[in-house]
Amino acid sequence: MWFNNVRPPSPRRPGARLRLEQLNERTVPANFTAASAPELIADITAANLTPEADSITLVPGKTFKLTAVDNTTYGATGLPVIAATEDLTILGNGDTIARSTANGTPAFRLLDVAAGASLTLENMKLTGGVALGGGALQGGDGGAVDNQGTLTLHGVTIQGNTAQGYDGVTIWGLGVPGGDGLGGGIYSSGALTMTGCSIGNNQANGGRGGDGGFIQGGAPGESGPVPGAPGGNGLGGGLYVAEGTVTLLDTAITGNSANGGAGGTGYKGAPHGARGQGIGGGVYFDATTVAGLDAYTRDHLSRNHASDSDNDIHGSYEVIP
């Protein structure tokens, strides 16, 4: 018999069992730091090998001087192509990525973003790139950057770059037309967003047409002096958008130029080739482009030059808030 006010002991609970739960697979972003051009090249190469989003922080105030072609995947480029599926952010601190101006440095653009890749750049300058090619040859587009994926720029200056179409030659008496130069600063066929940026003093130049020669023999009317070939077109001195989308916010686009290439010389009195066209000294939007500019960008898209038409802007766009 239990005494009053005394409760019987509670039954003992069995001990809690430990249970292992499988965690969802997660990837950890890789963070790199670069203080020189070789380190930047190595870091981009390493980032391309990993599936997760990666970031590279540039040591403040450095000039990353590129002296050689890294690859020719989409035309000569100084840094490794940002690979498809890669999501990379490069954080600058007032840094400059530049093609070397030393004698003997080959022509190459600075950066190439592959289709399916994503690249974000912050607080830096891109300068001195030369994309050489055009027409049937790759490479004459995007003096600083060729974007086929998703490119986002914050506080980036695109300055002093060139997209240069190749010069035509003479083959079997016939002149080859000059190549087109498209997007002296940037060529984009994907998605491009720029905020607080500057595009200045870039050039898109068409190449010179090949000279005419002399054809001897053949059917009547097919012999004799041959006219020169036409020059290539220079389109989008600062920016050329071939397709896709572009959003420009708080961005100044000034002092850029688009120049048509000279026609080739006709042989002994034959007509010279027609000069190529220079259109869209500041920006060139292709008809398929969906473009949005805020009021600041529209008002600071000025003092550009085109040898033929549309000094500042070619193509349709919407003014956005």
Secondary structure, 3 states (H helix, E strand, C coil): CCCCCCCCCCCCCCCCCCCCCCCCCCCCCEEEEECCHHHHHHHHHHHHCCCCCEEEEECCCCEEEECCCCECCCCCECCCCECCCCEEEEEEEEEEEEECCCCCCCCCECEEECCCCEEEEEEEEEECCEEEEECCECCCECCCEEECCEEEEEEEEEECCEEEECCCCEECCEECCCCCEECCCEEECCEEEEECCEEECCEEECCCCCCCCEECCCCCCCCEECCCCCCCCEECCCEEECCCEEEEECCEEECCEEECCCCCCCHHHCCCCCCCCEECCCEEECCCCEEEEEHHHHHCEECCEECCECCCEECCCEEEC
